[in-house]
Amino acid sequence: MVSVTGAERIAPAVCAIGVVAEFLCGYAGYFIVNRIWPGFYYTPIDERKWTWLGLQGACITIYVVGVLCAYGGLKRATYAMASRMHLAARRV
C-alpha cells in the first residue's frame, strides 16, 4: 500500500471549502455586492462586476488546488502500484 501524504489528506477538505465558498460568494455575494452597487450584474464589465467575479475566481482557485493535491496523490499511487505489479510479474 502507498501511504497518504499531508497534501492528499487535506485535498477533500480544500475541495469542500472551495465549493461552499463558491456557493456563498456566488449566491450571497451577489446580494451583498448588489446592495452596495445596485444593478451591477446587468451592466457591462466594470469595477463593480470585477469585485464579484474576483471573489468567485478565488473560490474556484481554492477548489482547483484541492483537485491538484488529490490528483498528485492518485498519480503517485498509480506509479507505485504499477512498479509493484511489474516486479511481481518478473518473479513469476
C-alpha positions as CSV (number, residue, x, y, z in Angstrom):
1,M,0.0,0.0,0.0
2,V,1.1,3.5,-0.7
3,S,1.0,5.9,2.3
4,V,-1.1,9.0,2.1
5,T,0.8,12.4,2.4
6,G,-0.4,15.6,4.0
7,A,-1.4,17.2,0.7
8,E,-3.6,14.2,-0.1
9,R,-5.3,14.3,3.3
10,I,-6.3,17.9,3.0
11,A,-7.5,17.6,-0.6
12,P,-11.1,16.7,0.2
13,A,-11.4,19.4,2.8
14,V,-9.9,22.0,0.4
15,C,-12.3,21.0,-2.3
16,A,-15.3,21.2,0.0
17,I,-14.2,24.6,1.3
18,G,-13.9,25.8,-2.3
19,V,-17.4,24.5,-3.3
20,V,-19.0,26.0,-0.2
21,A,-17.2,29.3,-0.7
22,E,-18.2,29.4,-4.3
23,F,-21.9,28.9,-3.3
24,L,-21.6,31.6,-0.6
25,C,-19.8,34.1,-2.9
26,G,-21.9,33.3,-5.9
27,Y,-25.3,33.4,-4.1
28,A,-24.9,35.5,-1.0
29,G,-22.1,37.5,-2.5
30,Y,-24.4,38.6,-5.4
31,F,-26.9,40.1,-2.9
32,I,-24.1,41.8,-0.9
33,V,-22.5,43.4,-3.9
34,N,-25.9,44.3,-5.4
35,R,-26.7,46.1,-2.1
36,I,-23.6,48.2,-2.5
37,W,-23.9,48.7,-6.3
38,P,-27.5,48.2,-7.3
39,G,-27.8,46.6,-10.8
40,F,-24.1,45.7,-11.1
41,Y,-25.0,42.3,-12.6
42,Y,-26.7,43.8,-15.6
43,T,-24.1,46.4,-16.5
44,P,-21.1,45.8,-18.8
45,I,-18.0,44.5,-17.1
46,D,-16.6,47.3,-14.9
47,E,-15.0,47.5,-11.4
48,R,-18.3,46.6,-9.7
49,K,-18.7,43.3,-11.5
50,W,-14.9,42.6,-11.2
51,T,-15.4,42.5,-7.4
52,W,-18.0,39.8,-7.6
53,L,-16.1,37.8,-10.4
54,G,-12.9,38.1,-8.4
55,L,-14.5,36.5,-5.4
56,Q,-15.8,33.7,-7.5
57,G,-12.4,33.2,-9.2
58,A,-10.7,33.0,-5.8
59,C,-13.2,30.3,-4.7
60,I,-12.7,28.3,-7.8
61,T,-8.9,28.6,-7.4
62,I,-9.2,27.1,-3.9
63,Y,-11.2,24.2,-5.4
64,V,-8.6,23.6,-8.1
65,V,-5.8,23.5,-5.6
66,G,-7.7,20.7,-3.8
67,V,-8.2,18.8,-7.0
68,L,-4.4,19.1,-7.9
69,C,-3.5,17.8,-4.4
70,A,-5.8,14.8,-4.9
71,Y,-4.5,14.2,-8.5
72,G,-0.9,14.3,-7.3
73,G,-1.7,11.5,-4.8
74,L,-3.5,9.4,-7.3
75,K,-0.7,9.7,-9.8
76,R,1.9,8.8,-7.2
77,A,-0.1,5.8,-6.0
78,T,-0.7,4.6,-9.6
79,Y,3.0,4.7,-10.4
80,A,3.8,2.9,-7.1
81,M,1.2,0.2,-7.9
82,A,2.4,-0.2,-11.5
83,S,6.0,-0.7,-10.4
84,R,5.0,-3.3,-7.8
85,M,3.0,-5.1,-10.5
86,H,6.0,-5.0,-12.8
87,L,8.2,-6.5,-10.1
88,A,5.6,-9.2,-9.3
89,A,5.4,-10.2,-12.9
90,R,9.2,-10.6,-13.1
91,R,9.2,-13.0,-10.2
92,V,6.8,-15.4,-11.9
